[in-house]
Amino acid sequence: MTSDIFQEESIRLKEMISHLEEEKDYINHKIKKDDADYHDLKHYLSEFTADPMEMYQNYRSMTNIDKTIDFYYSQLNKVKKLLESPYFGRIDFKFEDGDEVEEFYIGKFNLADRDNDILIYDWRAPISSMYYEYELGQAAYEAQVGMIHGEISRKRQYKIKDQQLQYALESSMTIQDDVLQRELSTTSDDRMKTIISTIQKEQNKIVRNESAHTLVIQGVAGSGKSAIALHRIAYLLYKHKEKLSSDQITIISPNKIFADFIANVLPELGEDPVREQTFDDIATALLPNNIKAESLYEQTKRIIEEPHSNYTLRVKLKSSLAFFKQLSNYIKNIDSNIFQPDENMHFGDTIITKEYLLSRFHSYNNLPVKQRLDELSNDVLDILKKSKAAEIKNIPSKIDLKKRLSSYLKFSDAQSIYIHFFNVINNADALNWNKERLEYQDVFPYYIVSTILRASSRLT
């Protein structure tokens, strides 16, 4: 790290801080003005009588002002974060068809001047990918118009804390031992930090991958799997902001402690917090209100205390791939024979054959059983209303017809199906059924079985 580089970048940092301070003042001014306009409208509506159309227009104006103020506050929050550390990297890039080398500073968020010239590029922007992917020399990035090629002639890395430049390094140089030791010895608190300044090439590929429908990140403990997954969420929210929002994402955490540990990452990257659930939360939401279940903590505690008990053996069985395959096969088979009409249905001279009932029932195999019976009832009633039976007065109501069709079900509730499953696999002792409190290892198998009947979306 030469003194010339440090001096050059210190001057640049002061200019950026000055611009950010101006931006902060500008946003505060806009918030103050809009807030005053909002209260003026509110006062007008409370003090003066207006016709309904004028009141409607004023209320719409207040709503729009309120949304604008929320937007300004989100921008203000980003500017404040940039004031602490505006950027962490820089690349100098000459476009293939360009004449001049351009400087691109990379930070947490985009920042543009009044002429809409970008001063800082968001780390998730397409051009920023080159900072992670390439060293000096030929480079390219994918834009909306296709691949953009060129050459990186300079690449620098910075550490800025509390508006102070601590170091500026040319990436082509070896990091000095004292700088490396300073970074490695930095203590962390009880919250996960963002890693945008240290994302490696292979990690960047995971973060920006959009070709994989399902992406599994594997690695040893402490290798950064969770951090990369969170930064991938931030990237997808940025890339698809028009059709993807934070309220459409759920993070499933092993426990509340881990959820709290990672809670700070997305807000630090300028995104709204996403919904977080533990497996216990999911279990509570899935089960009927009259059925309680032991928690994952209770299960773990009992396994530790009773490592050789029948309880632990049940957990081991129901956690195995073999058990999952048995359950999957059972669901496929029972789905094909749970409805067994053993006779034709007669309505005057109109006959609804059992073959027709069976065929129509299975035509709705993407629905749970209760919804299939509802659709089947509609089919039968449509036939009756168009036939001679329409002339007779004893056409059944839909409720009565569903009750009759339900009598053809082999099982009437999830409990009977689940118990039957263990009989089928010749392992009834593994159930230890208690209808009021399920063992934790039974919660999700029981729910999967119960979706066969439930009037909700099935899990497959």
C-alpha positions as CSV (number, residue, x, y, z in Angstrom):
1,M,0.0,0.0,0.0
2,T,1.9,3.1,-1.2
3,S,1.3,6.6,0.2
4,D,0.4,7.9,-3.2
5,I,-2.5,5.4,-3.5
6,F,-3.6,6.1,0.1
7,Q,-3.5,9.9,-0.5
8,E,-5.4,9.6,-3.8
9,E,-8.1,7.5,-2.4
10,S,-8.4,9.6,0.8
11,I,-9.2,12.6,-1.4
12,R,-11.7,10.6,-3.4
13,L,-13.3,9.4,-0.1
14,K,-13.7,13.0,1.2
15,E,-15.4,14.0,-2.0
16,M,-17.8,11.0,-1.7
17,I,-18.5,11.7,2.0
18,S,-19.3,15.3,1.0
19,H,-21.7,14.2,-1.7
20,L,-23.4,11.8,0.7
21,E,-23.9,14.5,3.3
22,E,-25.5,16.7,0.6
23,E,-27.7,13.8,-0.4
24,K,-28.7,13.2,3.3
25,D,-29.6,16.9,3.7
26,Y,-31.6,16.8,0.5
27,I,-33.6,13.7,1.5
28,N,-34.2,15.2,5.0
29,H,-35.5,18.4,3.3
30,K,-37.9,16.3,1.1
31,I,-39.2,14.4,4.1
32,K,-39.8,17.6,6.0
33,K,-41.6,19.2,3.1
34,D,-43.8,16.2,2.4
35,D,-44.5,15.8,6.1
36,A,-45.7,19.4,6.2
37,D,-47.9,18.9,3.1
38,Y,-49.4,15.8,4.7
39,H,-50.3,17.6,7.9
40,D,-51.7,20.6,6.0
41,L,-54.1,18.2,4.1
42,K,-55.0,16.5,7.3
43,H,-55.8,19.9,9.0
44,Y,-57.8,21.0,6.0
45,L,-60.0,17.9,6.1
46,S,-60.6,18.3,9.8
47,E,-61.4,22.0,9.7
48,F,-63.3,22.5,6.5
49,T,-66.2,20.8,4.9
50,A,-65.4,19.4,1.4
51,D,-67.5,17.7,-1.2
52,P,-67.0,13.9,-1.4
53,M,-64.9,14.1,-4.6
54,E,-62.6,16.6,-3.0
55,M,-62.3,14.5,0.1
56,Y,-61.5,11.5,-2.0
57,Q,-58.8,13.3,-3.9
58,N,-57.3,14.7,-0.7
59,Y,-57.2,11.3,1.0
60,R,-55.5,9.8,-2.2
61,S,-52.9,12.6,-2.0
62,M,-52.3,11.9,1.7
63,T,-51.8,8.2,0.8
64,N,-49.3,9.0,-2.0
65,I,-47.4,11.4,0.3
66,D,-47.2,8.8,2.9
67,K,-45.7,6.3,0.4
68,T,-43.3,8.9,-0.8
69,I,-42.1,9.6,2.8
70,D,-41.6,5.8,3.3
71,F,-39.5,5.7,0.2
72,Y,-37.4,8.7,1.3
73,Y,-36.8,7.1,4.7
74,S,-35.6,3.9,3.0
75,Q,-33.2,6.0,0.8
76,L,-32.1,7.9,3.9
77,N,-31.3,4.7,5.6
78,K,-29.1,3.6,2.7
79,V,-27.3,6.9,2.6
80,K,-26.5,6.6,6.3
81,K,-25.1,3.2,5.8
82,L,-23.0,4.4,2.9
83,L,-21.7,7.3,5.0
84,E,-20.2,4.8,7.4
85,S,-18.5,2.9,4.5
86,P,-19.3,4.2,1.0
87,Y,-17.6,1.4,-1.0
88,F,-15.1,-1.4,-0.7
89,G,-13.8,-2.0,-4.2
90,R,-13.0,-0.4,-7.5
91,I,-12.3,-1.6,-11.0
92,D,-11.0,0.5,-13.9
93,F,-12.6,-0.9,-17.1
94,K,-12.2,-0.1,-20.7
95,F,-15.1,-1.3,-22.8
96,E,-14.2,-3.2,-26.0
97,D,-15.7,-0.5,-28.2
98,G,-14.7,2.4,-25.9
99,D,-11.8,4.9,-26.0
100,E,-11.4,5.7,-22.3
101,V,-10.9,3.7,-19.1
102,E,-13.8,4.3,-16.7
103,E,-13.7,4.0,-12.9
104,F,-16.4,1.9,-11.1
105,Y,-16.6,2.1,-7.3
106,I,-18.5,-0.8,-5.7
107,G,-20.4,-0.7,-2.4
108,K,-23.6,-1.9,-0.7
109,F,-26.0,0.3,-2.7
110,N,-26.2,2.3,-5.9
111,L,-25.6,6.1,-5.5
112,A,-26.2,8.5,-8.4
113,D,-25.7,12.3,-8.6
114,R,-28.4,14.8,-9.8
115,D,-27.5,14.0,-13.4
116,N,-28.2,10.3,-12.8
117,D,-24.5,9.5,-13.2
118,I,-23.8,6.5,-11.0
119,L,-21.1,7.3,-8.4
120,I,-21.3,4.0,-6.5
121,Y,-22.5,0.7,-8.0
122,D,-24.5,-1.8,-6.0
123,W,-22.4,-5.0,-5.4
124,R,-25.3,-6.9,-7.1
125,A,-25.2,-4.9,-10.3
126,P,-24.2,-6.8,-13.4
127,I,-21.0,-4.8,-13.9
128,S,-20.0,-5.4,-10.3
129,S,-19.7,-9.1,-10.9
130,M,-16.3,-8.5,-12.6
131,Y,-14.9,-7.4,-9.3
132,Y,-15.5,-10.9,-8.0
133,E,-14.8,-12.9,-11.1
134,Y,-11.7,-11.4,-12.7
135,E,-8.2,-10.1,-12.0
136,L,-6.4,-7.7,-14.3
137,G,-6.9,-8.3,-18.0
138,Q,-9.7,-9.4,-20.3
139,A,-13.1,-9.5,-18.6
140,A,-16.8,-9.6,-19.3
141,Y,-20.2,-9.3,-17.7
142,E,-23.7,-10.2,-18.7
143,A,-26.1,-7.2,-19.2
144,Q,-29.6,-7.1,-20.6
145,V,-28.3,-6.5,-24.1
146,G,-25.9,-9.5,-23.9
147,M,-22.3,-10.1,-22.9
148,I,-20.2,-6.9,-22.5
149,H,-16.5,-7.4,-23.1
150,G,-13.5,-5.3,-22.2
151,E,-10.3,-5.1,-20.1
152,I,-9.8,-4.4,-16.4
153,S,-6.7,-2.3,-16.0
154,R,-6.9,-1.6,-12.3
155,K,-8.6,-3.3,-9.3
156,R,-8.5,-2.0,-5.7
157,Q,-9.8,-3.1,-2.4
158,Y,-10.6,-0.8,0.5
159,K,-11.5,-0.9,4.1
160,I,-13.4,2.2,5.2
161,K,-14.8,2.5,8.8
162,D,-16.5,5.4,10.3
163,Q,-15.7,7.5,7.2
164,Q,-12.0,6.8,7.6
165,L,-9.9,5.0,5.0
166,Q,-7.9,2.3,6.8
167,Y,-6.2,0.8,3.8
168,A,-6.3,0.8,-0.1
169,L,-4.8,-2.2,-1.9
170,E,-4.0,-2.9,-5.5
171,S,-5.5,-6.4,-6.0
172,S,-2.5,-7.5,-8.1
173,M,-0.3,-7.0,-5.1
174,T,0.1,-9.5,-2.3
175,I,-1.7,-8.5,0.9
176,Q,0.8,-7.5,3.5
177,D,1.0,-9.8,6.6
178,D,0.1,-7.0,9.0
179,V,-3.1,-6.1,7.0
180,L,-4.1,-9.8,6.7
181,Q,-3.6,-10.4,10.5
182,R,-5.6,-7.3,11.3
183,E,-8.5,-8.6,9.2
184,L,-8.3,-12.2,10.6
185,S,-8.1,-10.9,14.2
186,T,-11.2,-8.7,14.0
187,T,-13.6,-9.8,16.7
188,S,-17.2,-10.4,15.8
189,D,-20.3,-10.0,17.9
190,D,-23.3,-12.2,18.2
191,R,-24.7,-11.3,14.7
192,M,-23.7,-12.5,11.3
193,K,-22.0,-9.8,9.1
194,T,-22.3,-9.1,5.4
195,I,-19.5,-10.5,3.4
196,I,-19.9,-8.5,0.2
197,S,-16.3,-7.2,0.3
198,T,-14.8,-10.7,0.6
199,I,-17.0,-12.9,-1.6
200,Q,-14.8,-15.3,-3.6
201,K,-15.2,-16.2,-7.2
202,E,-16.9,-19.6,-6.5
203,Q,-19.1,-18.1,-3.9
204,N,-20.1,-15.3,-6.4
205,K,-21.2,-18.0,-8.9
206,I,-23.5,-19.4,-6.3
207,V,-24.9,-16.0,-5.3
208,R,-25.7,-15.1,-8.9
209,N,-26.8,-18.5,-10.2
210,E,-30.1,-18.3,-12.0
211,S,-30.1,-21.5,-14.0
212,A,-30.7,-23.9,-11.1
213,H,-34.3,-24.4,-10.1
214,T,-33.1,-25.9,-6.8
215,L,-29.7,-25.0,-5.4
216,V,-28.0,-27.0,-2.6
217,I,-25.0,-25.4,-0.9
218,Q,-22.8,-27.9,0.8
219,G,-19.8,-27.3,3.0
220,V,-18.2,-28.0,6.4
221,A,-19.3,-26.1,9.5
222,G,-18.2,-22.5,9.4
223,S,-17.5,-22.5,5.6
224,G,-20.0,-19.7,5.0
225,K,-23.0,-21.6,3.7
226,S,-25.6,-19.5,5.5
227,A,-23.9,-16.2,4.6
228,I,-23.8,-17.2,0.9
229,A,-27.5,-18.2,1.0
230,L,-28.5,-14.9,2.6
231,H,-26.5,-12.9,0.0
232,R,-28.1,-15.0,-2.7
233,I,-31.5,-13.9,-1.3
234,A,-30.4,-10.3,-1.4
235,Y,-29.2,-10.7,-5.0
236,L,-32.4,-12.2,-6.2
237,L,-34.5,-9.5,-4.5
238,Y,-32.3,-6.9,-6.3
239,K,-32.3,-8.7,-9.7
240,H,-36.1,-9.4,-9.7
241,K,-37.4,-6.5,-7.7
242,E,-40.3,-6.1,-10.0
243,K,-41.8,-9.5,-9.3
244,L,-40.1,-10.7,-6.1
245,S,-40.4,-9.1,-2.7
246,S,-39.2,-10.1,0.8
247,D,-42.7,-11.1,2.0
248,Q,-42.5,-14.0,-0.6
249,I,-39.5,-15.5,1.0
250,T,-39.2,-17.7,4.1
251,I,-36.0,-18.8,5.8
252,I,-36.4,-22.0,7.8
253,S,-33.9,-22.0,10.7
254,P,-33.0,-24.8,13.0
255,N,-33.8,-22.7,16.1
256,K,-34.6,-19.2,17.3
257,I,-30.9,-18.6,18.2
258,F,-29.8,-19.1,14.7
259,A,-32.6,-17.0,13.4
260,D,-31.5,-14.2,15.6
261,F,-27.9,-14.7,14.5
262,I,-28.7,-14.1,10.8
263,A,-31.5,-11.5,11.2
264,N,-29.2,-8.5,10.7
265,V,-27.8,-9.5,7.3
266,L,-30.6,-8.6,4.9
267,P,-31.4,-5.3,6.5
268,E,-27.7,-4.4,6.4
269,L,-27.9,-5.0,2.6
270,G,-30.9,-2.7,2.3
271,E,-33.6,-5.4,2.1
272,D,-36.7,-5.8,4.2
273,P,-36.5,-8.6,6.7
274,V,-37.9,-11.9,5.4
275,R,-40.2,-14.3,7.3
276,E,-38.3,-16.7,9.5
277,Q,-39.6,-20.0,10.8
278,T,-38.3,-22.9,12.7
279,F,-39.4,-26.5,12.1
280,D,-41.3,-26.2,15.4
281,D,-43.2,-23.2,14.0
282,I,-44.1,-25.2,10.9
283,A,-45.2,-28.2,12.9
284,T,-47.5,-26.0,15.1
285,A,-49.0,-24.4,12.0
286,L,-49.5,-27.7,10.1
287,L,-51.2,-29.7,12.8
288,P,-54.9,-29.4,13.7
289,N,-55.6,-27.3,16.8
290,N,-56.7,-30.4,18.8
291,I,-53.3,-32.2,18.3
292,K,-50.2,-31.0,20.1
293,A,-46.7,-32.2,19.4
294,E,-43.4,-32.4,21.3
295,S,-40.7,-29.9,20.2
296,L,-37.4,-30.6,18.4
297,Y,-35.7,-29.5,21.6
298,E,-37.7,-32.1,23.6
299,Q,-36.8,-34.8,21.1
300,T,-33.1,-33.9,21.1
301,K,-33.0,-33.8,24.9
302,R,-34.7,-37.2,25.2
303,I,-32.3,-38.8,22.7
304,I,-29.3,-37.6,24.7
305,E,-30.8,-38.9,27.9
306,E,-32.1,-42.2,26.5
307,P,-29.7,-43.1,23.6
308,H,-30.7,-46.8,23.6
309,S,-34.4,-46.5,24.3
310,N,-37.3,-47.5,22.1
311,Y,-38.0,-43.8,21.7
312,T,-34.5,-43.3,20.1
313,L,-35.0,-46.3,17.9
314,R,-38.3,-44.8,16.7
315,V,-36.6,-41.5,15.9
316,K,-33.8,-43.4,14.0
317,L,-36.4,-45.4,12.0
318,K,-38.5,-42.3,11.0
319,S,-35.4,-40.3,10.1
320,S,-34.2,-42.9,7.6
321,L,-34.4,-42.9,3.8
322,A,-36.0,-46.3,3.9
323,F,-38.9,-45.0,6.0
324,F,-39.4,-42.1,3.6
325,K,-39.5,-44.5,0.6
326,Q,-42.0,-46.7,2.5
327,L,-44.2,-43.7,3.2
328,S,-44.0,-42.4,-0.4
329,N,-45.0,-45.7,-1.8
330,Y,-47.8,-46.0,0.7
331,I,-49.2,-42.6,-0.3
332,K,-49.1,-43.5,-4.0
333,N,-50.9,-46.8,-3.4
334,I,-53.5,-45.5,-1.0
335,D,-54.3,-42.6,-3.3
336,S,-55.4,-45.0,-5.9
337,N,-57.7,-47.1,-3.7
338,I,-58.9,-44.8,-0.9
339,F,-62.2,-44.3,-2.8
340,Q,-64.0,-47.6,-3.4
341,P,-67.6,-47.3,-4.6
342,D,-69.0,-50.8,-4.4
343,E,-72.4,-50.1,-6.1
344,N,-74.1,-48.0,-8.7
345,M,-76.0,-44.9,-7.5
346,H,-79.7,-44.9,-8.6
347,F,-81.8,-41.7,-8.9
348,G,-85.1,-42.7,-10.4
349,D,-84.4,-44.0,-13.9
350,T,-81.0,-42.4,-13.9
351,I,-78.0,-44.5,-12.9
352,I,-74.5,-43.2,-12.0
353,T,-72.2,-46.2,-12.4
354,K,-69.5,-46.9,-9.9
355,E,-67.0,-46.9,-12.8
356,Y,-68.0,-43.3,-13.6
357,L,-67.6,-42.3,-10.0
358,L,-64.2,-43.9,-9.8
359,S,-63.0,-42.4,-13.1
360,R,-64.2,-38.8,-12.1
361,F,-62.7,-39.1,-8.6
362,H,-59.3,-40.0,-10.0
363,S,-59.5,-37.2,-12.7
364,Y,-59.1,-34.8,-9.8
365,N,-56.0,-36.5,-8.4
366,N,-54.2,-33.1,-8.0
367,L,-56.7,-32.2,-5.2
368,P,-57.1,-33.6,-1.7
369,V,-59.9,-36.1,-1.2
370,K,-62.4,-33.7,0.4
371,Q,-62.1,-31.4,-2.6
372,R,-62.4,-34.3,-5.0
373,L,-65.6,-35.3,-3.4
374,D,-66.9,-31.7,-3.8
375,E,-66.0,-31.7,-7.5
376,L,-67.5,-35.2,-7.9
377,S,-70.7,-34.1,-6.2
378,N,-71.0,-31.2,-8.7
379,D,-70.5,-33.7,-11.6
380,V,-73.3,-36.0,-10.4
381,L,-75.7,-33.1,-9.8
382,D,-75.0,-31.8,-13.3
383,I,-76.0,-35.1,-14.7
384,L,-79.1,-35.4,-12.6
385,K,-80.3,-31.9,-13.5
386,K,-80.0,-32.7,-17.3
387,S,-81.6,-36.2,-17.0
388,K,-85.1,-37.5,-16.3
389,A,-84.2,-37.3,-12.7
390,A,-84.6,-33.6,-12.9
391,E,-88.3,-34.2,-13.0
392,I,-88.4,-36.0,-9.7
393,K,-88.4,-34.0,-6.5
394,N,-86.0,-36.1,-4.5
395,I,-82.8,-35.0,-6.2
396,P,-80.4,-35.0,-3.2
397,S,-78.8,-31.8,-1.9
398,K,-75.1,-31.4,-2.4
399,I,-74.5,-32.0,1.3
400,D,-76.4,-35.2,1.3
401,L,-74.7,-36.4,-1.9
402,K,-71.3,-35.7,-0.4
403,K,-72.2,-37.7,2.7
404,R,-73.2,-40.6,0.5
405,L,-70.0,-40.4,-1.6
406,S,-67.9,-40.1,1.6
407,S,-69.3,-43.5,2.7
408,Y,-67.2,-45.0,-0.1
409,L,-64.0,-43.8,1.5
410,K,-61.8,-46.5,2.9
411,F,-60.6,-44.1,5.6
412,S,-62.4,-41.2,7.2
413,D,-59.6,-39.4,9.0
414,A,-55.8,-39.0,9.0
415,Q,-55.4,-40.9,12.2
416,S,-56.8,-44.1,10.7
417,I,-54.6,-43.7,7.6
418,Y,-51.5,-43.2,9.6
419,I,-52.2,-46.2,11.8
420,H,-52.9,-48.3,8.7
421,F,-49.6,-47.3,7.2
422,F,-47.7,-48.9,10.1
423,N,-49.7,-52.0,9.8
424,V,-48.9,-52.2,6.1
425,I,-45.1,-51.9,6.8
426,N,-45.5,-54.5,9.5
427,N,-44.1,-52.3,12.2
428,A,-47.0,-51.2,14.4
429,D,-44.7,-51.0,17.5
430,A,-42.9,-48.0,15.9
431,L,-46.0,-45.8,16.1
432,N,-46.6,-45.4,19.8
433,W,-49.7,-43.4,18.9
434,N,-51.1,-40.7,21.2
435,K,-53.8,-38.7,19.5
436,E,-53.4,-35.8,21.9
437,R,-49.6,-35.4,21.7
438,L,-47.5,-36.6,18.8
439,E,-43.8,-37.5,19.2
440,Y,-41.8,-35.0,17.1
441,Q,-40.7,-37.6,14.6
442,D,-44.4,-38.3,13.7
443,V,-45.3,-34.7,13.0
444,F,-44.3,-34.3,9.4
445,P,-45.1,-37.9,8.3
446,Y,-48.5,-37.5,9.9
447,Y,-49.1,-34.2,8.1
448,I,-48.1,-35.6,4.8
449,V,-50.6,-38.4,5.3
450,S,-53.3,-36.0,6.5
451,T,-53.0,-33.9,3.3
452,I,-54.6,-36.8,1.4
453,L,-57.8,-35.9,3.1
454,R,-57.5,-32.2,3.9
455,A,-59.2,-29.5,1.9
456,S,-55.9,-27.7,1.3
457,S,-53.0,-28.0,-1.1
458,R,-51.3,-31.4,-1.0
459,L,-47.6,-31.9,-0.4
460,T,-45.9,-34.2,-2.9
